[in-house]
Amino acid sequence: MPGGMPQPMPMEAGGGTLLSEEAIIVGKIKLTPDVRTNRIHVVTRPINMPFIRQLIHEFDANVEFAKPVTRYLKYVSAGEVLPVLVQALTEPGTEGGGPGAGGGGGPIPGASPSQGQGVRKANYTGGTSSLTGSESTGTAGGGTLNISEELSTQPVDTTPKAVTIGNSKLIADQRANSIIVLGNREVVVKVQKILDEMDVKAPQVALSTVIGQLTLSNNEEFGVDWFAKYQNKLVGISRNNSIFGNNDPRIPVPASSVSPAPVIGNGSIIDPSNLINFGQIIQNVANGTNVYVAAGNYLAAIVHLLEGTGKFKVMSRPTVFTSNNKKAIIASGQEVPVPVSTLTNAGTIVNQAAVAASVEYKNVVLQLEVVPLINSEKEVSLDILQKLDSLVPNGNVIISGNSVPTIDTKYIRTNVSAPNGSTIVLGGLIEDQKQKQYQGIPYLSRIPLIGAAFRATSSGKERRELIILMCPQVTLTKLDAYRLRQKWEDTTHFGPELDQGECQDCSKVESGKQINLPAPDIPAARDIN
């Protein structure tokens, strides 16, 4: 071939080319890098120089590096998303990205999950002692003060974290809750698409709760019997309280029989939607102390029905929002002082024994904890814990000269599934109260033996059952949240006044007129479906 250029090698039978050093260059080649001057020293035949020069020019090209792209996150944490992005961008078979020079510290190895979640308390002793806490001190006079932090969170690390993946770098700015991408366009597009799928609003559940007290008579010993009288108002009922087994004479047995409804899991997990009528009560009775009723989709109508009888008294109507699979707590009660230690005869002051007592406060509350889990088709599984504390009347005991109250505790924990918007009734926590009254002629009624002829004694017995009605409502989109807001403002009839109650300069709303609510945010197309 003219010029002495190497001739191409023949093709293999399979279609491949036998590429070797002789097929590209002539003779040998030696490349030596000069790090000090950033040059490459080439020793080869002159015929190979154009090829080597072009090859070095291709490798020494300027790679365009895009400007840093910042993506602000709305619903997820930048520190939690960063490890997921690293795993998604790392090629299979390669090691994960390493932390950059400015990377912040992650979780401390071996650290206990409970660290940073403790409850800080400050106790004060009467007199002129000091108020001590974990971070401050002070002085006060008289009384007892108990300060506790019931809501504790993990300490937030706002130090930026940087991870290098190949020629790209990801920075998690936890203070601004954003992800900064330094890399080519391909990496930026991948990160943006991943964050579009992850940075979405979590579904929320509105738990509308009515806590009330149902008064029972002797013939209506359990709330389930009272509710059974209004079976045409209820979808179904299931009861977990029986001392007679399946032959409880206090439960009305209908003439018609139906097939039993399926029970999910053990006896304490019941699906109220599967209970069609009261013919299924007997087949689904299990041991326990709680009652579950699927009471339809209208919580307000059910409460009005109960109050209309005069036997149901509403104690509170809390409504809370919680995210999917997050705990919501509703509690109401009081703190009762309980002496825990007493020191006497430690010294004498003016011929009197010195007495020092240490007092703790015990919570006597009605506590309801709910963890909702949204299933398919807006069905909600509720993990419910119900705890009721009460002081036992005339139940104080004397310990070391101190009167210590007796606290009665009732406890229920179960899991139940319910459709979106349906009402669940929890009951079965019954309290008996006995009362005696004496009326008679003074002095004469107190004479032994013959005093009974001059007085009248009346005794009464009252049974009260704690009833909790709960209606879970799922809000998956902005439109759902807006409709729920409209519904509750129309129900409570004080929605517009909330915006003007504290504003003296705002225009007043005339009676009989209603302020139109502002238009909701335009939801995305996928939110409407």
Buried (B, 14 or more C-beta within 10 A) or exposed (E): EEEEEBEEEEEEEEEEEEEEEEEEBBEEBEEEEEEEEEEEEBEBEEBBEEBBEEEEEEEEEEEEEBEEBEBEBEEBEBBEBBBEBBEEBBEEEEEEBEEBEEBBEEEEEEEEEEEEEEEEEBBBBEEEEEBEBEEEEEEEEEEEEEEEEEEEEEEEBEBBBBBBBEEBBBBBBBEBBBBBBBBBEEBBEBBEEBBEEBBBBEBBBBBBBBBBBBBBEEEBBBBBBBBBEEBEBBBBBBBBBBEEEEEBEBBEEBEEEEEBBEBEEEEBBBBBBBBEBBBBBBBBBBEBBBBBBBBBBBBBEBBEBBBEEEBBEBEEBBBBBBBBBBEBEBEEBEEBBBBEEBEEEEEEEEEEEEEEBEBEBBEBBBBBBBBBBBEEEBBBBBBBBBBBBBBEEEEEEEEEEBEBBEBEEBEBEBBBBBBBBBBBBBBBBBBEEEEEEEEBEEEEBEEEEEBEEBBEEEEEEEBBBBBBBBBBBBBBBBBBBBBBBEEBBEEEEEBBEEEBEEEEEEEEEEEEEEEEEEEBEEBEEEBEE
